[in-house]
Amino acid sequence: MGSIMVRYSAHGNHSRSGQQPVLRSDMAAYNASNYVGHSARCPKNHKRRNIIIVVVVAVILILGCSGVALAMSAKDAKADAEVLMDQGKTLVTQLKEGDKTGAGKTATELSATAKKLNDNVSSPLWAAATLIPVYGSDIAQVRTIASVADTLCAKAVTPLINALPAEGLSGIVVDGGVNVQAVEDMLTPLGAEYPTIHDCAEQVAKMGDSHLDQLKEPVQTVKGLVGTLDTVSEYASELSHLLPGMLGADGEPAHYLVIAANNAEPRSTGGMAGSFGIMTVEDGKMSMGDFVGSETAPRPDTGEAALPLTDEELLIFGKRVGMDMRDVGYIPNFPRVGELQKAIWESSGNTVVDGIVMLDPVFLQRILALTGGVTTSNGTVVDGTNAAQILMNEVYLRYGDENEIQDAFFAEVASAALDQVLGNLGEVDLAKLLEVVNNSLDDRRFYIWMANPEEEAIVTKLGAAGLTSVSETEPVAGIYFGAASGAKSFWYLDADTQVSEGRKNVDGSMSYDVTVTFSNTLSDAAASDMSWYITGEAAIKRSVSDMHLDVYLYAPAGGSISNMQTNGYFFDSSYFGGEWYTTPGPDEMTKASYNGNEVWYGITGINGGESTIISYTVTTSPKAETSLQIDMTPLANEAL
């Protein structure tokens, strides 16, 4: 059985086709700076966040790909397509540089070129050419694409350019916050043109497979981009309506709980909730309050969970997820995490919050690379080159078991860094900022949850909700893990995933062989020189370097897991007995269910220099339309 090696990486960039699996985190965001000929398959949600850039790039790609130009044998049509491509490149550059005047002029020229091209291929000669056997359908596709390009230039690009503030894209994100009016001005015309844009999307969606090689990839790219634009325009009006409330611009400020997570002690969502602060947003302007450390995190005074936990949650994750803000993240489904975090936070009389934002040190490092770093009161420089290493490893090596000093350091860095980010947003390249946010949303380093159901629905559409698998047609298998005992040694944890090519079953479902390998790279010698606070002091540890890991394997929605095989040390039900923790089941990996998804869970111990290997078969729903994707807890120490 052929297989491909998938190594979980924050910047994976693997392009695959057919029935080969795809790491969801590997599907990189489309970048306007290198759009020519680009055909990487990107998650639909990933592009919904880039509203104006997506609109412009969609039109450019429609006729800017060299394959489309080559397919147009008519000299004038080819020349117009090449002009359109050059104009599109110029427009994107002008948008990124904040040149609204130049962008407006170029948009007018772009629209005129698209109209000329559409008029050309709409002639009777081109209509007759569609009757040619086999390749006539390809000519029809070219005509459809030209028509859609003409329409989108007139109905989407030009209105959006006109709606931009005088500073261009840089006027959308200003120092300290968001220009709410500017965003509303852009969303309004886009929402108003939804019927027209939707019609364009339907025309493109009806196009069949191309016979000409030059058309195949460009046509698929066009389908994806126009489909994304269709979705964006569909909820643009809704977002325009909700945005003022979300950004504190409807007469009342909005309050958000900001959680700084630390992957040195992992949770399914990424890292343990380590520091907490309140961000207030008023008329789009954001300000941060003081952060508090994890040791002062609130717990319900009643001794019971802040919200009722289901029997499934108690069995798989333990009572801790409803009691301790540091532990809610063992649940990988962030909307549920948000509900529980809000309830626990407010149970102690803290500020009532409208939502939760969670970020980890890798996301922070990526942002600081754009805004510039900070210097703490003890002279430590934390910036876009070292934030992850300092916050997830060096601080523990430096301060050992001095919890209060560590918490104070984390709180100071979190507060200073976010002040730096908010104070310099107006100077940041918007395209680069979107790329950082997109990448971090996809690899589970940045989350948003809204308490208002309507606002949360928008967050979900934007692909920022942090959901586990919910779609039978787009299967996603989850590989989630968290520290089973208190330790900060998981900076030294590595994880590799192998997924085979898919096998089609009689019922139409697909089966994939999956192997995940967890490796402990911390040696006994190195661990012996570290504080117990890093290595942990659980009495059940088998060596000073021993790591204990809760593992949760999720089947895709409507799918299943079978042929479970393990190679490594697993704890039995005597480990951490009681209702607080995940308690091992009768098998090394035990089958259960959570919210309709099949889940397998267990607790493994990994000595330094050793590995635990888990192999199993994932079978999708018969309704699956796409290849299997893997969603995985992000590692602490990996490429940024």
C-alpha positions as CSV (number, residue, x, y, z in Angstrom):
1,M,0.0,0.0,0.0
2,G,1.5,3.3,-1.1
3,S,1.7,6.0,1.5
4,I,2.9,9.6,1.9
5,M,4.7,11.0,4.9
6,V,3.0,13.9,6.6
7,R,5.0,15.8,9.2
8,Y,2.9,18.2,11.2
9,S,4.3,21.6,10.5
10,A,3.0,25.1,11.0
11,H,4.1,26.0,7.5
12,G,3.5,22.8,5.7
13,N,2.9,23.4,2.0
14,H,2.0,20.1,0.5
15,S,-0.3,20.1,-2.6
16,R,-2.0,16.8,-3.3
17,S,-4.7,15.5,-5.6
18,G,-6.8,12.4,-6.1
19,Q,-7.4,10.4,-3.0
20,Q,-4.3,11.4,-1.2
21,P,-4.9,12.8,2.3
22,V,-4.2,16.4,3.2
23,L,-3.2,18.0,6.4
24,R,-5.6,20.8,7.0
25,S,-2.8,22.8,8.5
26,D,-0.7,22.3,5.4
27,M,-3.2,24.0,3.0
28,A,-1.5,27.4,2.9
29,A,-3.5,30.6,2.5
30,Y,-3.6,32.1,-1.0
31,N,-1.1,35.0,-1.0
32,A,-1.8,37.9,-3.4
33,S,1.9,38.4,-4.0
34,N,2.4,35.1,-5.8
35,Y,-0.9,34.5,-7.5
36,V,0.2,33.9,-11.1
37,G,-0.4,30.3,-12.0
38,H,-0.9,29.3,-8.4
39,S,-3.3,26.3,-8.1
40,A,-2.9,25.0,-4.5
41,R,-6.1,23.7,-3.1
42,C,-7.0,25.8,-0.1
43,P,-9.7,25.2,2.5
44,K,-12.9,27.2,1.6
45,N,-13.0,28.8,5.1
46,H,-9.4,29.9,4.8
47,K,-10.2,32.4,2.0
48,R,-13.4,33.7,3.4
49,R,-11.4,35.9,5.8
50,N,-9.6,37.9,3.0
51,I,-12.6,39.8,1.6
52,I,-11.2,42.5,-0.7
53,I,-8.0,40.6,-1.6
54,V,-10.1,37.6,-2.5
55,V,-12.4,39.6,-4.7
56,V,-9.5,41.2,-6.6
57,V,-7.4,38.0,-6.9
58,A,-10.5,36.0,-8.0
59,V,-10.9,38.3,-11.0
60,I,-7.2,38.3,-11.8
61,L,-6.9,34.5,-11.8
62,I,-10.0,34.1,-13.9
63,L,-8.1,35.3,-16.9
64,G,-4.6,35.9,-15.6
65,C,-3.4,32.3,-15.6
66,S,-1.1,31.6,-18.6
67,G,-3.1,28.4,-19.3
68,V,-6.2,30.4,-20.0
69,A,-4.3,32.8,-22.2
70,L,-2.8,30.0,-24.2
71,A,-6.1,28.4,-24.7
72,M,-7.4,31.6,-26.4
73,S,-6.2,31.1,-29.9
74,A,-7.6,34.5,-31.1
75,K,-4.8,37.0,-31.1
76,D,-6.9,39.9,-29.6
77,A,-8.3,37.7,-26.9
78,K,-4.9,36.5,-25.9
79,A,-3.6,40.0,-25.8
80,D,-6.5,41.3,-23.7
81,A,-6.0,38.4,-21.3
82,E,-2.3,39.3,-20.9
83,V,-3.2,43.0,-20.3
84,L,-5.7,41.9,-17.8
85,M,-3.1,39.9,-15.9
86,D,-0.7,42.8,-15.8
87,Q,-3.4,45.2,-14.7
88,G,-4.4,42.8,-11.9
89,K,-0.8,42.6,-10.7
90,T,-0.6,46.3,-10.6
91,L,-3.9,46.6,-8.7
92,V,-2.9,44.1,-6.0
93,T,0.4,46.0,-5.5
94,Q,-1.4,49.3,-5.2
95,L,-3.9,47.9,-2.7
96,K,-1.1,46.6,-0.5
97,E,0.8,49.9,-0.7
98,G,-2.3,52.0,0.2
99,D,-2.4,53.8,-3.2
100,K,-6.2,54.2,-3.4
101,T,-6.0,56.8,-6.2
102,G,-3.8,54.5,-8.4
103,A,-6.0,51.5,-7.5
104,G,-9.1,53.3,-8.6
105,K,-7.6,54.1,-11.9
106,T,-6.3,50.6,-12.4
107,A,-9.7,49.1,-11.4
108,T,-11.3,51.2,-14.1
109,E,-8.8,50.0,-16.7
110,L,-9.2,46.4,-15.5
111,S,-13.0,46.6,-15.9
112,A,-12.6,48.0,-19.4
113,T,-10.2,45.3,-20.4
114,A,-12.5,42.6,-19.0
115,K,-15.5,44.0,-20.9
116,K,-13.5,44.2,-24.2
117,L,-12.4,40.6,-23.7
118,N,-15.9,39.4,-23.0
119,D,-17.3,41.3,-26.0
120,N,-14.6,39.6,-28.1
121,V,-15.4,36.0,-27.1
122,S,-19.1,36.7,-27.2
123,S,-19.0,37.0,-31.0
124,P,-20.8,34.6,-33.3
125,L,-17.5,33.2,-34.3
126,W,-16.7,32.1,-30.8
127,A,-20.3,30.9,-30.3
128,A,-19.9,28.6,-33.4
129,A,-16.6,27.3,-32.1
130,T,-18.4,25.9,-29.1
131,L,-19.9,23.3,-31.4
132,I,-16.6,21.8,-32.2
133,P,-16.5,18.1,-31.1
134,V,-14.7,17.5,-27.7
135,Y,-12.9,20.9,-27.5
136,G,-16.1,22.9,-28.0
137,S,-16.9,22.6,-24.3
138,D,-13.5,24.1,-23.5
139,I,-14.2,27.1,-25.6
140,A,-17.5,27.5,-23.9
141,Q,-15.7,27.5,-20.6
142,V,-13.4,30.3,-21.8
143,R,-16.5,32.3,-22.8
144,T,-18.1,31.7,-19.4
145,I,-15.0,32.7,-17.5
146,A,-14.7,35.9,-19.6
147,S,-18.3,36.8,-18.9
148,V,-17.9,36.2,-15.2
149,A,-14.7,38.3,-15.1
150,D,-16.5,41.2,-16.8
151,T,-19.4,40.9,-14.3
152,L,-17.2,40.7,-11.2
153,C,-15.0,43.6,-12.3
154,A,-18.1,45.8,-12.6
155,K,-20.1,44.5,-9.6
156,A,-17.4,43.6,-7.1
157,V,-13.9,45.0,-7.7
158,T,-14.9,48.6,-8.7
159,P,-17.5,49.1,-5.8
160,L,-15.0,47.8,-3.3
161,I,-12.2,50.0,-4.5
162,N,-14.5,53.0,-4.3
163,A,-15.5,52.1,-0.7
164,L,-11.9,52.0,0.5
165,P,-10.9,54.8,2.9
166,A,-8.5,57.4,1.5
167,E,-5.5,55.5,2.9
168,G,-6.4,52.4,1.0
169,L,-6.2,49.0,2.8
170,S,-4.0,50.6,5.5
171,G,-7.0,52.7,6.5
172,I,-9.0,49.6,7.6
173,V,-6.7,48.6,10.4
174,V,-5.6,51.6,12.4
175,D,-3.5,52.1,15.5
176,G,-5.3,50.6,18.4
177,G,-8.1,48.9,16.4
178,V,-10.3,48.6,13.4
179,N,-11.9,51.3,11.3
180,V,-15.5,50.0,11.7
181,Q,-17.1,52.5,9.3
182,A,-14.6,51.6,6.5
183,V,-15.3,47.9,6.9
184,E,-19.0,48.4,6.9
185,D,-18.6,50.6,3.7
186,M,-16.9,47.7,2.0
187,L,-19.2,45.0,3.2
188,T,-22.4,46.8,2.1
189,P,-21.9,46.9,-1.7
190,L,-20.5,43.3,-1.6
191,G,-23.7,42.1,0.2
192,A,-25.9,44.1,-2.1
193,E,-24.4,42.3,-5.2
194,Y,-24.9,38.8,-3.7
195,P,-27.6,37.8,-6.3
196,T,-25.3,38.7,-9.2
197,I,-22.2,37.1,-7.6
198,H,-24.2,34.0,-6.8
199,D,-25.3,33.7,-10.4
200,C,-21.7,33.9,-11.5
201,A,-20.8,31.2,-9.0
202,E,-23.5,28.9,-10.4
203,Q,-22.3,29.4,-13.9
204,V,-18.8,28.5,-13.0
205,A,-19.8,25.6,-10.9
206,K,-21.7,24.0,-13.8
207,M,-18.6,23.9,-15.9
208,G,-17.4,20.3,-16.5
209,D,-13.9,19.0,-16.7
210,S,-11.6,20.6,-19.3
211,H,-10.0,18.6,-22.1
212,L,-7.2,21.0,-22.7
213,D,-4.3,20.6,-20.1
214,Q,-3.8,24.4,-20.2
215,L,-7.3,24.9,-18.8
216,K,-7.6,22.2,-16.2
217,E,-5.9,23.8,-13.3
218,P,-7.0,27.4,-14.0
219,V,-10.6,26.3,-14.2
220,Q,-10.5,24.5,-10.9
221,T,-8.8,27.5,-9.3
222,V,-11.5,29.8,-10.7
223,K,-14.2,27.5,-9.4
224,G,-12.7,27.7,-5.9
225,L,-12.2,31.4,-5.9
226,V,-15.6,32.3,-7.3
227,G,-17.2,29.9,-4.8
228,T,-15.4,31.6,-2.0
229,L,-16.5,35.0,-3.2
230,D,-20.1,33.7,-3.4
231,T,-19.9,32.7,0.3
232,V,-18.3,35.9,1.4
233,S,-20.9,38.0,-0.4
234,E,-23.7,35.9,1.0
235,Y,-22.8,36.7,4.6
236,A,-21.4,40.2,4.0
237,S,-24.7,41.8,4.8
238,E,-25.0,39.8,8.0
239,L,-21.5,40.6,9.1
240,S,-22.1,44.3,8.3
241,H,-25.1,44.1,10.7
242,L,-23.3,42.3,13.5
243,L,-19.9,44.0,13.2
244,P,-20.7,47.2,15.2
245,G,-21.7,45.1,18.2
246,M,-18.7,42.9,18.0
247,L,-16.4,45.9,17.9
248,G,-18.2,47.9,20.5
249,A,-19.6,50.4,18.0
250,D,-23.3,50.2,18.8
251,G,-23.2,52.3,22.0
252,E,-21.8,49.7,24.4
253,P,-18.2,48.5,24.7
254,A,-17.5,44.9,24.1
255,H,-15.3,42.8,26.5
256,Y,-13.3,39.8,25.6
257,L,-11.3,37.4,27.7
258,V,-7.9,37.0,26.2
259,I,-6.2,33.7,27.1
260,A,-2.4,33.2,26.5
261,A,-1.9,29.5,26.2
262,N,1.4,27.6,26.7
263,N,2.1,24.5,24.6
264,A,5.0,23.5,26.9
265,E,2.1,21.8,28.8
266,P,-0.2,20.8,26.0
267,R,-4.0,20.6,25.8
268,S,-6.0,19.3,22.8
269,T,-6.6,22.9,21.7
270,G,-2.9,23.7,21.9
271,G,-1.6,24.7,25.3
272,M,-2.6,25.1,28.9
273,A,-4.4,28.4,29.6
274,G,-1.5,30.3,31.3
275,S,-2.5,34.0,31.6
276,F,-5.8,35.8,31.4
277,G,-6.6,39.4,30.6
278,I,-9.6,41.5,29.5
279,M,-9.6,43.3,26.2
280,T,-12.1,46.2,25.9
281,V,-13.2,47.2,22.4
282,E,-15.1,50.6,22.0
283,D,-15.8,52.0,18.5
284,G,-13.3,49.6,17.1
285,K,-10.5,50.8,19.4
286,M,-9.0,48.0,21.5
287,S,-7.3,48.3,24.9
288,M,-5.9,45.6,27.2
289,G,-6.2,45.4,30.9
290,D,-3.7,43.7,33.2
291,F,-3.0,40.0,32.9
292,V,-3.2,37.5,35.8
293,G,-1.3,34.2,35.9
294,S,-2.6,30.7,35.9
295,E,-2.2,30.2,39.7
296,T,-4.8,32.8,40.3
297,A,-7.2,31.4,37.7
298,P,-10.8,31.2,39.2
299,R,-12.6,28.1,40.0
300,P,-16.3,27.7,40.8
301,D,-16.9,28.2,44.5
302,T,-19.5,25.5,44.6
303,G,-17.0,22.7,44.0
304,E,-19.1,21.6,41.0
305,A,-18.6,22.2,37.3
306,A,-19.5,25.8,36.2
307,L,-21.8,24.2,33.5
308,P,-23.2,20.7,33.5
309,L,-20.9,18.3,31.9
310,T,-22.2,15.4,29.7
311,D,-21.5,11.8,30.6
312,E,-19.2,11.6,27.5
313,E,-17.2,14.6,28.8
314,L,-16.8,13.1,32.3
315,L,-15.7,9.8,30.8
316,I,-13.2,11.0,28.2
317,F,-11.9,14.3,29.7
318,G,-12.8,14.2,33.4
319,K,-14.4,16.7,35.7
320,R,-11.5,19.1,35.4
321,V,-12.8,20.5,32.1
322,G,-15.7,22.2,33.9
323,M,-13.7,23.3,37.0
324,D,-10.3,24.5,36.1
325,M,-9.7,27.2,33.4
326,R,-6.2,25.6,32.8
327,D,-7.8,22.3,31.9
328,V,-10.9,23.1,29.7
329,G,-8.7,22.8,26.6
330,Y,-8.5,19.0,26.9
331,I,-11.8,19.2,24.9
332,P,-10.6,19.9,21.3
333,N,-13.9,21.5,20.2
334,F,-13.3,25.2,20.9
335,P,-16.9,26.4,20.9
336,R,-17.5,24.1,23.9
337,V,-14.2,25.3,25.4
338,G,-15.4,28.9,25.1
339,E,-18.7,28.2,26.8
340,L,-16.9,26.6,29.8
341,Q,-14.2,29.2,30.0
342,K,-16.8,32.0,30.2
343,A,-18.8,30.2,32.8
344,I,-15.8,29.5,35.0
345,W,-14.4,33.0,34.6
346,E,-17.7,34.7,35.5
347,S,-18.4,32.2,38.4
348,S,-16.0,34.2,40.6
349,G,-17.5,37.6,39.9
350,N,-15.1,38.6,37.1
351,T,-16.1,40.8,34.2
352,V,-18.9,39.4,32.1
353,V,-17.4,38.8,28.7
354,D,-18.8,38.8,25.2
355,G,-16.3,36.3,23.8
356,I,-13.0,34.7,24.2
357,V,-9.7,35.0,22.2
358,M,-7.0,32.4,22.8
359,L,-3.5,32.6,21.3
360,D,-0.2,30.7,21.8
361,P,3.4,31.8,21.8
362,V,3.9,30.8,18.2
363,F,1.1,33.1,17.0
364,L,2.5,35.8,19.2
365,Q,5.9,35.4,17.7
366,R,4.5,35.6,14.2
367,I,2.6,38.8,15.1
368,L,5.6,40.4,16.8
369,A,7.6,39.8,13.6
370,L,5.3,42.3,12.0
371,T,4.9,44.8,14.8
372,G,8.2,44.7,16.5
373,G,9.2,43.2,19.8
374,V,9.1,44.3,23.5
375,T,11.6,44.5,26.3
376,T,10.5,43.3,29.8
377,S,11.4,45.0,33.1
378,N,14.3,42.6,33.6
379,G,15.7,43.4,30.1
380,T,14.5,40.3,28.3
381,V,13.8,41.1,24.6
382,V,10.8,39.1,23.3
383,D,10.3,39.5,19.5
384,G,9.5,37.8,16.2
385,T,12.6,35.6,16.5
386,N,12.4,34.2,20.0
387,A,9.0,34.5,21.7
388,A,8.1,30.8,21.4
389,Q,11.4,29.6,22.8
390,I,11.5,32.1,25.7
391,L,7.9,31.5,26.7
392,M,7.8,27.8,26.3
393,N,11.3,26.7,27.4
394,E,13.8,29.3,28.5
395,V,11.6,30.8,31.2
396,Y,11.4,27.5,33.0
397,L,15.1,26.8,32.6
398,R,15.7,30.3,34.0
399,Y,13.3,30.3,37.0
400,G,12.9,26.7,37.8
401,D,10.0,26.1,40.3
402,E,9.6,29.8,41.2
403,N,5.9,29.9,40.1
404,E,5.2,33.4,41.2
405,I,8.1,34.8,39.2
406,Q,7.1,32.8,36.1
407,D,3.5,33.9,36.3
408,A,4.6,37.6,36.7
409,F,6.9,37.2,33.7
410,F,4.2,35.6,31.5
411,A,1.7,38.3,32.5
412,E,4.1,41.1,31.8
413,V,5.1,39.7,28.4
414,A,1.4,39.1,27.4
415,S,0.3,42.6,28.4
416,A,3.3,44.3,26.8
417,A,3.2,42.3,23.6
418,L,-0.5,42.8,23.0
419,D,-0.1,46.6,23.7
420,Q,2.6,46.6,21.1
421,V,0.5,44.7,18.6
422,L,-2.6,47.0,19.1
423,G,-0.5,50.1,19.1
424,N,1.2,49.3,15.8
425,L,-1.6,47.7,13.7
426,G,-1.8,50.7,11.5
427,E,1.8,50.2,10.4
428,V,1.4,46.5,9.5
429,D,1.1,45.2,6.0
430,L,-2.5,44.0,5.9
431,A,-1.8,41.1,3.5
432,K,1.0,39.8,5.8
433,L,-1.3,40.2,8.9
434,L,-4.0,38.2,7.2
435,E,-1.5,35.5,6.2
436,V,-0.4,35.2,9.9
437,V,-4.0,35.1,11.1
438,N,-5.0,32.5,8.5
439,N,-2.1,30.2,9.2
440,S,-2.6,30.4,12.9
441,L,-6.3,29.7,12.7
442,D,-5.6,26.7,10.5
443,D,-3.0,25.2,12.7
444,R,-4.9,25.8,16.0
445,R,-2.7,28.6,17.4
446,F,-5.4,31.3,17.4
447,Y,-9.1,30.9,18.3
448,I,-12.2,33.2,18.6
449,W,-15.4,32.4,20.3
450,M,-18.5,34.6,20.6
451,A,-21.1,34.3,23.3
452,N,-23.8,35.7,20.9
453,P,-25.0,32.8,18.8
454,E,-25.4,35.0,15.7
455,E,-21.9,36.3,16.0
456,E,-20.5,32.8,16.7
457,A,-22.2,31.7,13.5
458,I,-20.2,34.3,11.6
459,V,-17.0,33.2,13.3
460,T,-17.8,29.7,12.2
461,K,-18.3,30.8,8.6
462,L,-15.0,32.6,8.7
463,G,-13.3,29.4,9.7
464,A,-12.1,30.7,13.1
465,A,-14.3,28.6,15.4
466,G,-11.9,25.7,16.0
467,L,-14.4,23.0,15.4
468,T,-13.8,19.3,15.3
469,S,-15.1,17.3,12.4
470,V,-18.7,18.2,11.6
471,S,-19.0,17.5,7.8
472,E,-19.6,14.1,6.4
473,T,-18.8,15.4,2.9
474,E,-15.4,16.9,3.9
475,P,-13.9,14.3,6.3
476,V,-11.5,15.4,9.0
477,A,-9.8,13.0,11.4
478,G,-8.5,14.5,14.7
479,I,-5.3,13.6,16.5
480,Y,-5.4,15.5,19.8
481,F,-3.3,15.2,22.9
482,G,-2.6,16.8,26.3
483,A,-0.3,16.5,29.2
484,A,-1.6,13.8,31.5
485,S,0.4,15.1,34.5
486,G,1.7,18.5,35.4
487,A,5.0,19.1,33.5
488,K,6.5,21.7,31.2
489,S,8.7,19.2,29.3
490,F,6.6,18.9,26.2
491,W,8.8,21.4,24.4
492,Y,10.8,18.2,23.7
493,L,7.8,16.3,22.3
494,D,7.8,15.5,18.6
495,A,5.0,14.0,16.5
496,D,4.9,12.5,13.0
497,T,1.8,11.3,11.1
498,Q,1.7,9.0,8.1
499,V,-1.5,8.5,6.1
500,S,-1.9,6.1,3.2
501,E,-3.6,6.7,-0.1
502,G,-7.4,6.1,0.2
503,R,-9.1,2.8,-0.7
504,K,-12.6,3.0,-1.9
505,N,-15.1,0.6,-0.2
506,V,-18.2,-1.0,-1.7
507,D,-20.5,1.5,0.0
508,G,-18.6,4.5,-1.4
509,S,-16.7,5.3,1.7
510,M,-12.9,5.7,1.8
511,S,-10.5,4.0,4.1
512,Y,-7.0,5.3,5.1
513,D,-4.3,3.7,7.2
514,V,-3.0,6.2,9.7
515,T,0.1,6.0,11.9
516,V,1.0,8.6,14.5
517,T,4.4,8.5,16.3
518,F,4.9,10.5,19.5
519,S,8.6,10.8,20.3
520,N,10.3,12.1,23.5
521,T,13.5,13.9,22.6
522,L,14.5,14.8,26.2
523,S,17.3,12.6,27.5
524,D,17.6,11.4,31.1
525,A,20.9,13.3,31.4
526,A,19.4,16.6,30.3
527,A,16.3,16.1,32.4
528,S,18.4,15.4,35.5
529,D,19.7,19.0,35.4
530,M,16.2,20.5,35.2
531,S,13.8,21.6,37.8
532,W,11.0,19.2,38.8
533,Y,8.7,21.9,37.6
534,I,9.8,21.1,34.0
535,T,10.0,17.3,34.3
536,G,7.0,16.8,36.6
537,E,6.9,15.0,39.9
538,A,4.2,12.4,39.4
539,A,4.9,9.4,41.6
540,I,4.1,7.1,38.8
541,K,6.9,8.4,36.5
542,R,9.2,5.6,35.4
543,S,12.2,7.9,34.8
544,V,13.1,11.5,35.2
545,S,12.5,12.1,31.5
546,D,9.1,10.2,31.3
547,M,6.3,12.1,29.6
548,H,2.7,11.2,30.2
549,L,0.3,12.0,27.4
550,D,-3.5,11.9,27.1
551,V,-4.3,10.9,23.5
552,Y,-7.7,11.4,21.8
553,L,-8.2,10.1,18.2
554,Y,-11.4,11.4,16.5
555,A,-13.0,9.7,13.5
556,P,-14.5,12.0,10.8
557,A,-18.2,12.8,11.1
558,G,-20.2,9.8,10.0
559,G,-17.0,7.7,9.9
560,S,-15.2,5.2,12.1
561,I,-11.8,4.0,13.4
562,S,-10.8,0.3,13.2
563,N,-7.7,-2.0,13.4
564,M,-6.3,-0.1,16.4
565,Q,-2.7,-1.2,17.1
566,T,-0.3,0.3,19.7
567,N,3.4,0.0,20.3
568,G,4.6,1.7,23.5
569,Y,3.8,2.0,27.2
570,F,0.1,2.6,28.2
571,F,-1.2,3.1,31.7
572,D,-4.1,1.1,33.0
573,S,-7.2,2.2,35.0
574,S,-5.2,2.6,38.2
575,Y,-3.5,5.7,36.8
576,F,-5.0,8.9,38.3
577,G,-8.1,7.1,39.5
578,G,-11.2,9.1,40.2
579,E,-13.4,11.5,38.2
580,W,-11.1,14.5,37.9
581,Y,-8.8,13.2,35.1
582,T,-9.1,11.1,32.0
583,T,-9.2,7.6,33.4
584,P,-7.8,4.9,31.1
585,G,-10.3,2.4,29.9
586,P,-10.0,-1.4,29.7
587,D,-7.8,-1.3,26.6
588,E,-4.7,0.7,25.8
589,M,-6.8,2.8,23.4
590,T,-10.5,2.6,24.3
591,K,-13.4,3.3,22.0
592,A,-16.0,5.9,23.1
593,S,-18.1,8.7,21.4
594,Y,-18.4,12.4,21.8
595,N,-21.1,14.6,20.2
596,G,-21.7,11.9,17.6
597,N,-18.1,11.4,16.7
598,E,-16.3,8.1,17.4
599,V,-13.4,8.8,19.7
600,W,-10.6,6.5,21.0
601,Y,-8.6,7.6,24.1
602,G,-5.8,6.4,26.2
603,I,-2.8,7.5,28.3
604,T,0.8,6.7,27.2
605,G,4.1,7.1,28.9
606,I,7.2,7.9,26.8
607,N,10.7,7.8,28.3
608,G,13.4,10.0,26.9
609,G,14.7,8.8,23.5
610,E,11.7,6.5,23.1
611,S,8.4,6.7,21.1
612,T,4.8,5.5,21.2
613,I,3.4,4.4,17.9
614,I,-0.4,4.2,17.2
615,S,-1.6,2.7,13.9
616,Y,-5.3,2.5,12.9
617,T,-7.6,2.7,9.9
618,V,-9.9,5.7,9.4
619,T,-13.0,5.1,7.3
620,T,-15.0,8.1,6.1
621,S,-18.8,8.5,5.6
622,P,-20.1,7.2,2.2
623,K,-21.1,10.8,1.7
624,A,-17.4,12.0,1.6
625,E,-16.6,14.1,-1.4
626,T,-13.1,15.2,-0.6
627,S,-9.9,13.4,0.6
628,L,-9.3,12.9,4.3
629,Q,-7.7,15.8,6.2
630,I,-5.9,15.6,9.5
631,D,-6.5,18.1,12.3
632,M,-3.9,17.9,15.0
633,T,-2.9,19.6,18.2
634,P,0.0,21.9,17.5
635,L,3.4,21.2,18.9
636,A,5.4,23.6,21.1
637,N,8.8,23.3,19.3
638,E,8.3,23.3,15.6
639,A,9.2,25.5,12.6
640,L,7.5,28.9,12.7
